[in-house]
Amino acid sequence: MRAEQRLDVIRRSVVREMAALGRRFRVEEQVVRGPGSTAVAVREHRDPGSAPHLDLGYVLRLGDGEGPVVWDCVSGLGRTEEQRLENGVRMWRTTTAGAVVELLERRGVHGDVFPPGVPAGVPEWHSVQGPAAVFGFRSEPLSAWVEGNHLLPALAAEVLPHLGAHSLHGVRVFFGGREGDEVAEVRVDGEPAPAASAALRALGWPRGQHLAWARCFLLLTRDPDALRDAEAAPTATPSVPAPPAGARTRSQSPAPMALLRRLL
């Protein structure tokens, strides 16, 4: 499959997956445009010796060079190249896009929102926790652990030093595998956070004899109201955002990962 064909599959998948979140997006040049000033930018990269990954950026102020962009890197499983691309976008929609939509809506439908200071949150920051995606074989023990544990407070001491002056930060958490072959990775604004990854590895999530992984995405913002008009604001001249340089809220949820998604 040629590069342009692959990008076409990715963009069409973004349109389809965003429709599952109640958003009407359309392909327009190098971005996938959404309502108001929102869009999704798409990049694909191949690291030597690893599977292709997709860089998807949820743009919240299209045309504003200083506007927030929530970047995430994702890959998908499948028998064919097209299936891998589609499943990668679906994973992104479940975890990352779900968290962004919940930040915009704050209805408790696509994630959980926590103000500063509550047990599931962190000091000085409002946090949004999107659904967790657990996938693999015999993943029930890992699913149960994810449902019963809040990850952000456990990782806050290592994550907070990575937060700069930006109004919005994204934290991607990925962990799992099997005993003796575990992976634990935390990325803040798309960049690896080694100390946070080590803290994640030290947590007591179950290691078994079968391959199973969990992925979730969290947003941190000081001002949860700053982007409430993003989907209604007048659009500006489209521009592809650069890679990252660096209300009412629900005070508690019935479970840490109330919107857990199991994917095989």
ABEGO torsion letter per residue (X at the ends): XBAAAAAAAAAAAAAAAAAAAGBBBBBBEABBBBBEABBBBBBBBBBBGBBBBBBBBBBABBGBAABBBBBBBBBBBEABAAAAAAAAAAAAAAAAAAAAAAAAAGAGAAEBBBBBGBAABBBGBBBBBBBBBBBEBGAAAAAAAAAABBAAAAAAAAAAAABBABABBBBBBBBEEBBGABBBBBBBGGBBBAAAAAAAAABABBBBABBBBBBBBBBBBABAAAAAAAAABBBBBBBBBBBBBXXBBBABBABABAABBBBX
